[in-house]
Amino acid sequence: MHLIKLSAAAALATTLALSMAMSGEAHAQAAAGPVKVGFMLPYTGTYASLGNMIEAGFKLYVQEQGGKLGGREIQYFKVDDESEPSKATDNVNKLIKRDQVDVLVGTVHSGVALGMAKAAKESNTLMIVPNAGADAITGPLCSPNIVRSSFSNWQPGYSTGVVVAQKGHKRAMTITWNYAAGSETVKGFTEAFEKAGGKVVKDLNLPFPNVEFQALLTEIAAQKPDAVFAFFAGGGAVKFVKDYAAAGLNKTIPLYGSGFLTDGTLEAQGAAAQGLQTTLHYADNLDTPRNNAFRKSFALAYKANADVYAVQGYDAAQILAAGLTAVKGDLTKREALTTAMHKTTVDSPRGKFTLSAAGNPVQDMYLREAKGPNNEFKSIAVKALADPARGCKL
């Protein structure tokens, strides 16, 4: 009996040892294998160029690090989100469940990003938002596994409100698409403008991605506000700025916008955009060694000029690198990894920035003016502006 018991015990010990060894080997293989990064970005439609620039910026930083972050190779997966919120859950699950990515990078459209963030929170998948400013992502949906390398919608709206009030304007109208990015940016503008004594007399909007602006421009002409604040981006921004000038409104009612009105769109907007003032966390001609080196590197790699979207993609990779470096590439050390991502100071082409507790950049907002092909730096509109992260409970 004793011999049988000893043999059974020995067999159990051997099995456990083998199991532990195999587990350790699997862990080592996982740590040595590539980190799976899933891009969920718009590759078709109004925002296609934005998605391509984000991906290019992200990959540029990885290339500069020799193709590895935290000692790990990077493997890419891609899904076109089509800027379609109704498809967000199905699309993000292609990356989470089918491809089993370690990190989600996306997206541009705030409505789509909200669906992504919910799925990332439920599945505890790391997510870096390289554009979409939906306030809820670093508000009620905030989570340690979700960070943003871009902005909250509130930030450029608020900083433009500060600028427009400082210029002495008292009555303003706003115009945007009727979706999260537009309404939240307008709310930020209104908060700052009215806090400084101004009054928003009317908010105008139209469904996304509708670009039939004529009736709304007629209403602006009839109301005669001191200034107009607009939020549009991509192809919609091109048409709005051209239509505003074609209606002759630019001669009598100054137009201001969040920087996306003129970012990546100036060439297509042509003369209609010249002189437009916007605020954003990046300006093309920031004359710093970091920005100059970045723009040169980007131009050499892609034969194109970098824009704010490329910067946001580049910085998304920097934030991921901070986390992976802190844990030496070991993705199982999630708490240490996400803490490092939140605590990093990002040496960005836009200027150094940190992340708030909610995971949103605390960053300088710049006043820029469209001159030739560039959004040129005029001044710092608001220094180290932190999103209020309303509704965030961590």
C-alpha positions as CSV (number, residue, x, y, z in Angstrom):
1,M,0.0,0.0,0.0
2,H,2.8,2.4,0.9
3,L,4.6,1.7,-2.3
4,I,1.4,2.4,-4.3
5,K,0.8,5.6,-2.4
6,L,4.4,6.7,-3.0
7,S,4.2,5.9,-6.7
8,A,0.9,7.8,-7.0
9,A,2.4,10.8,-5.2
10,A,5.5,10.7,-7.4
11,A,3.4,10.5,-10.5
12,L,1.3,13.5,-9.3
13,A,4.5,15.5,-8.5
14,T,5.9,14.7,-12.0
15,T,2.6,15.7,-13.6
16,L,2.6,19.0,-11.7
17,A,6.2,19.6,-12.6
18,L,5.5,18.9,-16.3
19,S,2.4,21.1,-16.2
20,M,4.3,24.0,-14.6
21,A,7.2,23.6,-17.0
22,M,4.7,23.6,-20.0
23,S,2.9,26.6,-18.5
24,G,6.2,28.5,-18.1
25,E,7.2,27.6,-21.6
26,A,3.9,28.8,-23.0
27,H,4.3,32.0,-21.0
28,A,7.8,32.5,-22.3
29,Q,6.5,31.9,-25.9
30,A,3.7,34.4,-25.3
31,A,6.1,37.0,-24.0
32,A,8.5,36.4,-26.9
33,G,5.8,36.4,-29.6
34,P,4.5,39.6,-31.3
35,V,2.2,42.0,-29.6
36,K,-1.0,42.0,-31.6
37,V,-2.2,45.6,-32.4
38,G,-5.6,46.0,-34.0
39,F,-6.3,49.1,-36.0
40,M,-10.0,49.9,-36.2
41,L,-10.0,53.0,-38.3
42,P,-11.9,54.6,-41.2
43,Y,-10.3,53.4,-44.5
44,T,-13.2,54.5,-46.7
45,G,-15.5,57.5,-46.7
46,T,-15.3,61.0,-45.3
47,Y,-12.6,60.2,-42.8
48,A,-10.4,57.8,-44.8
49,S,-7.5,60.1,-45.1
50,L,-7.5,60.6,-41.3
51,G,-7.4,56.9,-40.6
52,N,-4.5,56.4,-43.0
53,M,-2.5,59.2,-41.3
54,I,-3.1,57.8,-37.8
55,E,-1.8,54.4,-39.0
56,A,1.2,55.9,-40.7
57,G,2.1,57.9,-37.5
58,F,1.8,54.8,-35.3
59,K,3.9,52.7,-37.6
60,L,6.6,55.4,-38.0
61,Y,7.3,55.4,-34.2
62,V,7.5,51.6,-34.2
63,Q,9.9,51.7,-37.1
64,E,12.0,54.3,-35.3
65,Q,12.3,51.8,-32.4
66,G,13.6,49.1,-34.7
67,G,10.2,47.5,-35.2
68,K,9.8,46.5,-31.5
69,L,8.2,48.0,-28.4
70,G,9.3,46.8,-25.0
71,G,11.4,44.2,-26.8
72,R,8.4,42.7,-28.6
73,E,7.7,42.6,-32.3
74,I,4.5,44.2,-33.4
75,Q,1.9,42.4,-35.5
76,Y,-0.9,44.5,-37.1
77,F,-4.5,43.7,-37.9
78,K,-6.9,46.1,-39.6
79,V,-10.7,46.6,-39.8
80,D,-12.4,49.4,-41.7
81,D,-14.9,50.9,-39.3
82,E,-16.6,52.8,-42.2
83,S,-17.4,55.6,-39.6
84,E,-20.6,53.6,-38.9
85,P,-21.6,53.4,-35.3
86,S,-24.2,50.7,-35.9
87,K,-21.4,48.4,-37.1
88,A,-19.0,49.2,-34.2
89,T,-19.7,46.2,-32.0
90,D,-19.4,43.7,-34.8
91,N,-16.3,45.3,-36.2
92,V,-14.5,45.6,-32.8
93,N,-15.3,41.9,-32.0
94,K,-13.5,40.9,-35.2
95,L,-10.4,42.2,-33.6
96,I,-11.1,41.2,-30.0
97,K,-12.6,37.7,-30.6
98,R,-11.5,36.6,-34.0
99,D,-7.9,38.1,-34.1
100,Q,-7.5,38.2,-30.3
101,V,-5.5,41.4,-30.4
102,D,-3.7,42.6,-27.3
103,V,-4.3,46.3,-28.0
104,L,-7.0,48.2,-29.9
105,V,-6.1,51.4,-31.7
106,G,-9.1,53.4,-32.8
107,T,-10.9,55.4,-34.0
108,V,-11.8,58.7,-35.6
109,H,-15.7,58.9,-35.4
110,S,-16.8,59.5,-31.8
111,G,-19.9,57.4,-32.2
112,V,-17.9,54.4,-33.3
113,A,-15.3,55.0,-30.6
114,L,-18.0,54.8,-27.9
115,G,-19.0,51.4,-29.1
116,M,-15.3,50.3,-29.1
117,A,-14.8,51.7,-25.6
118,K,-17.7,49.8,-24.2
119,A,-16.4,46.5,-25.8
120,A,-12.9,47.2,-24.6
121,K,-14.1,47.9,-21.0
122,E,-16.3,44.7,-21.0
123,S,-13.5,42.5,-22.3
124,N,-10.7,44.3,-20.5
125,T,-8.8,44.8,-23.7
126,L,-6.2,47.6,-23.8
127,M,-7.4,50.5,-26.0
128,I,-5.7,53.6,-27.2
129,V,-7.9,56.3,-28.8
130,P,-5.8,58.2,-31.5
131,N,-8.5,60.7,-32.4
132,A,-12.2,60.4,-31.4
133,G,-12.8,63.0,-28.7
134,A,-16.1,61.6,-27.3
135,D,-16.2,63.1,-23.8
136,A,-17.7,59.9,-22.3
137,I,-14.6,57.9,-23.1
138,T,-12.6,59.7,-20.4
139,G,-15.9,60.5,-18.6
140,P,-18.5,57.9,-17.6
141,L,-16.8,55.2,-19.7
142,C,-13.3,55.8,-18.2
143,S,-11.3,52.7,-17.3
144,P,-7.6,52.0,-16.5
145,N,-7.3,50.0,-19.7
146,I,-8.4,52.9,-21.9
147,V,-6.2,56.0,-22.7
148,R,-6.3,58.7,-25.4
149,S,-3.5,60.2,-27.3
150,S,-5.6,63.0,-28.9
151,F,-8.0,65.2,-27.0
152,S,-11.5,65.4,-25.6
153,N,-14.1,67.1,-27.7
154,W,-14.4,69.6,-24.9
155,Q,-10.8,70.8,-25.2
156,P,-10.6,72.5,-28.7
157,G,-14.2,73.8,-28.2
158,Y,-13.4,75.3,-24.8
159,S,-10.1,76.9,-26.0
160,T,-11.7,78.4,-29.1
161,G,-14.4,79.9,-26.8
162,V,-11.7,81.5,-24.8
163,V,-10.1,83.0,-27.9
164,V,-13.3,84.3,-29.5
165,A,-14.3,86.0,-26.2
166,Q,-10.8,87.6,-25.9
167,K,-11.3,89.1,-29.4
168,G,-14.3,91.0,-28.1
169,H,-17.1,89.2,-29.8
170,K,-20.3,89.2,-27.8
171,R,-22.8,87.2,-30.0
172,A,-21.9,84.0,-31.7
173,M,-23.6,81.2,-33.6
174,T,-22.4,77.6,-33.8
175,I,-22.7,75.1,-36.6
176,T,-21.8,71.4,-36.7
177,W,-23.0,67.9,-37.5
178,N,-25.6,66.5,-35.1
179,Y,-23.4,63.8,-33.5
180,A,-21.2,63.4,-30.4
181,A,-18.1,65.1,-31.7
182,G,-20.0,68.1,-32.9
183,S,-22.4,68.6,-30.0
184,E,-19.7,68.1,-27.4
185,T,-17.2,70.5,-29.1
186,V,-20.0,73.1,-29.3
187,K,-20.7,72.6,-25.6
188,G,-17.1,73.3,-24.8
189,F,-17.1,76.4,-26.9
190,T,-20.3,77.7,-25.3
191,E,-19.0,77.0,-21.8
192,A,-15.9,79.2,-22.2
193,F,-17.5,81.9,-24.4
194,E,-20.5,82.4,-22.0
195,K,-18.2,82.2,-18.9
196,A,-16.3,85.2,-20.4
197,G,-19.6,87.2,-21.0
198,G,-20.5,86.2,-24.5
199,K,-23.8,84.7,-25.7
200,V,-24.4,81.9,-28.2
201,V,-27.6,83.1,-29.9
202,K,-28.2,80.0,-31.9
203,D,-26.9,76.4,-32.5
204,L,-27.3,75.1,-36.0
205,N,-26.7,71.5,-37.0
206,L,-27.4,68.9,-39.7
207,P,-27.1,65.1,-39.8
208,F,-23.7,63.5,-40.3
209,P,-22.3,63.4,-43.0
210,N,-24.7,65.7,-44.8
211,V,-23.0,68.7,-46.5
212,E,-26.0,70.6,-47.8
213,F,-25.2,73.9,-45.9
214,Q,-27.1,76.5,-47.9
215,A,-30.2,76.9,-45.8
216,L,-28.0,77.2,-42.6
217,L,-25.7,79.7,-44.2
218,T,-28.8,81.8,-45.2
219,E,-29.8,81.7,-41.5
220,I,-26.4,82.9,-40.4
221,A,-26.6,85.8,-42.9
222,A,-30.0,86.7,-41.5
223,Q,-29.0,86.6,-37.8
224,K,-25.7,88.6,-38.3
225,P,-23.8,87.3,-35.3
226,D,-20.4,88.8,-34.4
227,A,-18.7,85.4,-35.0
228,V,-19.5,81.8,-36.1
229,F,-17.9,78.7,-34.5
230,A,-17.8,75.6,-36.6
231,F,-16.9,72.0,-36.1
232,F,-16.4,69.9,-39.2
233,A,-13.6,67.6,-40.4
234,G,-12.4,65.8,-43.5
235,G,-14.5,66.2,-46.7
236,G,-17.3,68.0,-44.8
237,A,-14.9,70.7,-43.6
238,V,-13.6,71.3,-47.1
239,K,-17.1,71.9,-48.5
240,F,-18.3,74.0,-45.5
241,V,-15.3,76.4,-45.7
242,K,-15.7,76.8,-49.4
243,D,-19.5,77.3,-49.2
244,Y,-19.0,79.9,-46.3
245,A,-16.7,81.9,-48.5
246,A,-18.8,81.5,-51.6
247,A,-21.7,83.0,-49.7
248,G,-19.6,86.0,-48.9
249,L,-19.9,85.5,-45.2
250,N,-16.2,85.4,-44.6
251,K,-16.1,89.1,-45.5
252,T,-18.6,90.2,-42.8
253,I,-18.8,87.5,-40.1
254,P,-15.5,86.0,-38.8
255,L,-15.4,82.2,-38.9
256,Y,-13.6,80.2,-36.1
257,G,-13.3,76.5,-35.6
258,S,-11.8,73.6,-33.7
259,G,-8.6,72.9,-35.6
260,F,-10.1,70.0,-37.5
261,L,-11.8,72.5,-39.7
262,T,-8.5,73.2,-41.4
263,D,-6.3,70.2,-40.5
264,G,-5.5,68.0,-43.4
265,T,-7.9,70.0,-45.6
266,L,-6.1,73.3,-46.4
267,E,-5.0,72.2,-49.9
268,A,-8.5,71.2,-50.9
269,Q,-10.0,74.3,-49.4
270,G,-7.7,76.6,-51.2
271,A,-8.1,80.4,-50.9
272,A,-11.4,80.0,-49.0
273,A,-9.5,78.8,-45.9
274,Q,-6.7,81.4,-45.8
275,G,-6.6,83.5,-42.6
276,L,-9.0,81.2,-40.7
277,Q,-8.2,80.9,-37.0
278,T,-8.7,77.7,-35.1
279,T,-7.4,76.1,-31.9
280,L,-5.9,72.7,-31.5
281,H,-3.2,70.8,-29.7
282,Y,-0.9,71.0,-32.7
283,A,0.3,73.5,-35.2
284,D,2.3,72.6,-38.4
285,N,5.2,75.0,-37.9
286,L,5.9,74.4,-34.2
287,D,9.6,75.2,-34.4
288,T,11.0,72.7,-31.9
289,P,13.7,70.1,-32.5
290,R,11.2,67.3,-31.7
291,N,8.6,68.5,-34.2
292,N,11.1,69.3,-36.9
293,A,12.7,65.8,-36.6
294,F,9.2,64.2,-36.6
295,R,8.1,66.1,-39.7
296,K,11.3,65.3,-41.6
297,S,11.1,61.6,-40.6
298,F,7.4,61.4,-41.7
299,A,8.1,63.1,-45.0
300,L,10.9,60.8,-45.8
301,A,8.9,57.7,-44.9
302,Y,5.6,58.6,-46.6
303,K,6.4,61.4,-49.1
304,A,3.7,63.5,-47.4
305,N,3.4,66.2,-44.8
306,A,2.5,65.1,-41.3
307,D,-0.7,66.5,-39.7
308,V,-2.4,66.3,-36.3
309,Y,-3.7,62.9,-37.1
310,A,-0.2,61.5,-37.8
311,V,0.9,63.1,-34.5
312,Q,-1.9,61.4,-32.6
313,G,-1.0,58.0,-34.1
314,Y,2.6,58.5,-33.4
315,D,1.9,59.4,-29.8
316,A,-0.5,56.4,-29.4
317,A,2.5,54.2,-30.1
318,Q,4.6,56.2,-27.6
319,I,2.1,55.6,-24.9
320,L,2.0,51.9,-25.7
321,A,5.8,51.8,-25.7
322,A,5.9,53.3,-22.2
323,G,3.7,50.5,-20.9
324,L,5.5,47.7,-22.6
325,T,8.9,49.0,-21.7
326,A,7.9,49.2,-18.0
327,V,6.9,45.5,-17.9
328,K,9.7,44.4,-20.3
329,G,7.1,43.3,-22.8
330,D,5.2,41.1,-20.4
331,L,1.5,41.7,-21.2
332,T,0.4,39.6,-18.2
333,K,1.6,42.4,-15.9
334,R,-1.5,44.4,-16.7
335,E,-1.7,46.7,-13.7
336,A,1.9,47.7,-14.0
337,L,1.5,48.2,-17.7
338,T,-1.6,50.4,-17.5
339,T,-0.1,52.4,-14.6
340,A,3.0,53.1,-16.7
341,M,0.9,54.2,-19.6
342,H,-1.0,56.6,-17.4
343,K,2.1,58.0,-15.7
344,T,4.2,58.6,-18.7
345,T,5.2,62.1,-20.0
346,V,4.9,61.9,-23.8
347,D,7.7,63.6,-25.7
348,S,5.3,64.5,-28.5
349,P,5.8,66.6,-31.6
350,R,3.0,68.8,-30.2
351,G,5.1,69.4,-27.1
352,K,5.4,67.3,-24.0
353,F,2.1,66.2,-22.3
354,T,1.0,64.0,-19.5
355,L,-2.2,62.1,-19.0
356,S,-5.0,62.8,-16.5
357,A,-6.2,60.2,-14.1
358,A,-9.0,59.5,-16.6
359,G,-6.5,58.9,-19.4
360,N,-6.8,62.1,-21.4
361,P,-3.9,64.4,-22.5
362,V,-3.3,67.4,-20.3
363,Q,-1.9,69.7,-23.1
364,D,-1.4,73.1,-24.4
365,M,-4.0,74.3,-26.9
366,Y,-2.7,76.5,-29.7
367,L,-4.2,79.3,-31.6
368,R,-3.3,78.7,-35.3
369,E,-3.9,80.7,-38.5
370,A,-4.2,79.1,-42.0
371,K,-1.4,80.5,-44.1
372,G,-0.5,78.8,-47.4
373,P,-0.5,75.0,-46.8
374,N,0.0,75.3,-43.0
375,N,-1.9,75.9,-39.8
376,E,0.7,78.3,-38.4
377,F,1.2,78.8,-34.7
378,K,0.1,82.2,-33.4
379,S,0.0,81.8,-29.6
380,I,-0.9,79.4,-26.8
381,A,-4.6,79.8,-26.4
382,V,-4.8,77.8,-23.1
383,K,-1.8,76.4,-21.2
384,A,-2.0,72.7,-20.0
385,L,-5.7,72.4,-20.5
386,A,-7.2,69.4,-18.7
387,D,-10.5,67.9,-19.6
388,P,-12.9,68.0,-16.6
389,A,-13.6,64.2,-17.0
390,R,-17.2,64.7,-15.8
391,G,-18.7,61.4,-14.7
392,C,-15.5,59.5,-14.5
393,K,-15.3,57.1,-11.5
394,L,-12.1,55.1,-11.2
